[in-house]
Amino acid sequence: MKTSSDPTVQPVPASVVEQVDAADVTLSNPKRAVISLGSNLGNRLETLQGAIDALEDTPGLRVKAVSPVYETEPWGVDPDSQPAYFNAVVLIKTTLPPSSLLERGHAIEEAFERVRDERWGPRTIDVDILAYQDVVSDDPRLTLPHPRAHERAFVLVPWHDVDPSAEVPGRGPVAELLAGVGSEGVALRADLELRLPE
C-alpha cells in the first residue's frame, strides 16, 4: 500500500512542533507593567474608571490590580490655579510591547479629549507608563522607568498600596523612595473607589 503524498497526513516534524510550542509559551507569558492615571477636569472618578475599563478592553492586556484613589494638588503650577487631581496606579499584564502600550495610552487620552496645549496643564486624563518589567531605556519617546516617578509622592503612594514590594527599575524599592519624598499633599479618598474590571 502506497503512502499518501497528501501533506496533511504526514507527521509534523518535531522541530516545527517545538517552534509552535515556543511561540505559544511566549504568547502566554505576559509582561508586568505599571500605569499611572491622573485627572483634574470633568468627572474625575468617572474618567479614571473609564480609562481603566479602556485598558481592560485592549487586546493583549489585563488589568490585575487598581490602587485606592488619592487627591493631590497639581504639580509644577501655582496653587489654586487648577482643580485638584485624582490619582491612581494600575498594575497590568500585557503581551504588548512598550511602544504599543504607549500608543494605547495616547489613544485613551484622546478618547477623553485630553488637550496637550501647555506643560503641566489641566487634563481630563493623563495615562503614564511608570514601568515595564525591569526595562531601563532612555528612548526620548518613552523613557523607562518614567523619569520622574521616583520623586513624585502622588505616584509612589498609590504604587506602594497596590504593590508594597515593587521596585522602580534602576532606582530602588518604591517603599524606600516613598520614605525619602514623604507623602505630604497626597490625600486618600476613602469615600471613592475604582472597580477592577469584571
N, C-alpha and C positions, 0 to 999 in steps of 0.2 A: 504494500500500500504506500502510495506516494505521499510525502508530507506536503501540506498545503503551502504555497508560497504567499498566501494572504498574510500581510504583515500583522494583522490584528490578532492572529492566533499564535504568533511567535512569542516566546517568553521575553519579557522586558529585561534587557541587560542589567546586571546588578549595579553597574556604575550609574545608570540612569535613575534607578530606584534611590540610590544614595543621594543623588543631586536633588531629587524631588523631596526627599525627607529633610535634607538640609535646608532647602528653601522653606519648607513648612515650619521647621523649628524657628527660622528667622521671623516668619510672619507671626508666630505665636509667642514671640519674645519681645514684648513692647518695652519701650524706654520710659523711664520716670522723668517727669518734668514738673516744674513748679511755676504757677502763673499767679500774678498779682492783678487784682481788679480794683479800680477806683472810680467813683462817680461823685460829682458835686453839682449836677444840673438835673432838673426834672425830678421824677420819682426815683430817687437814688436806689432804694431797695429793689424796686421792680426791675430797674435796669441791670443791677448786679445779677439778679436771678435770671433775667433774660440772657445775659452773657454766659452764665453757667449752663443754661439749657442749650444755647447755641453751640457751646464747646462739646457737650454730650452728643449733639446731633451730627457732629463731624465724623465722617467715616475714618476708621482707624484711630479713634480717640475715645477714652473712657474717663469720666471724672470719678476719682476714687475717694476724695475727701474734700470737705469745704470747711473753712475756718468760721469762727464767730465773726460778727460784724463789728467794726471799730469806727468811731467817728474821730476825725483828725482835722486840724487846721491845714489850709493849703500850704504847699511847700514853695519857697522861693519868691513869695509875693507879700505885699503889705497885709498885716492882719485886717480883717473885716472888709477886704477888697473883693472877696469871693465867698460864696457859701462854703460851709464845711464839707469835707469829703466823707463818704462811707468807703471803707477799705475792707478787702477780704483777700485771702490766699487760697488757691485751689491746687490740690495735687492731682495730676493726671497720669495715665499711662497711654502711650501712643506709639504707633508704628510710623508716624510721620517724621521726616527729618526736620531739624530746626527751621530751615528756610520755609518749609510748607506750613509749619506751626505759626511762624511769624505772619505769613500771608493770611492765614485763617484769623489770627488776632486782628489784623488790619481790616479784614472783611467784616468782622463783628463790630469793630469801631464804626465803620462806615454805615452798617445797618442801623446803628443807633445814632447816626448823624453827628458823629464826633467831628468837630471842626478844629483844624490844626493851624490857626492863624497867629498864635503867639506862644512862645515858650512858657511852660507852666501856666498856660491859660486855663480857664474853667473848661470842663469837658463832661459830656453826658456819660462817657465810659472810656476808661483807659485800660488796655489789656497789655500787660508786660510779661515777657518770659523772664523769670528770675534765674532759673537754672534748668539745664537739660542734661540728665545723667551727671557725669563728672566732667563734662566738656568745658574746657577753658579755651576761648577763642577771642581774638581781638579784631575780628571781621567788623569793619565800620557799620555794616548794615545790621548786624546782630551780634553784639558783644555778649559773650557768655563767660561767667555768670553776669547778670545785669550789673553795669559798672558802679551803680550807687546803692545796690541792695544792702550791702554790708553796713551802710551808715544811716539807714532810714528806719526809724522805730516803727513807722506805720506799715513797713514790710516785715520786719523781723518779729514783731509781736504776734501777728496772726500766723506767720510761718511757724513760729515756735509752738503755737497752740496746736496746729494741725500735724506737726511732725517734730516732737521735742528733741529728737536725736539728729536732726538734719544738720548738714554741713553746707556752707557756701563754698563751692569748689575754689581752691587756691586761697581762701580767706579764713577758713576755720569754722568751728561749730557755731550754729545760729545762737545757741544759749550764751556762749561767751561774747559774741558780737553784741548781743542784746544787752548783756550786763555792762558792756562798755559804753553804749549810747544811751541806755536808760529808756524808759517808756513814757516819759512825760509828754503830755499832749495827745496821747493815744487812749481814747476812752471807749471801754467796752459798752456796746449797746445790747445789754442782756434782753431787752424787750423786742429785739428784732432777730429774725432767723432766716438763713438761706437754706433751701432744701437741696439735698443730694438728689440728682435726677433719678427717676424710677428705673 
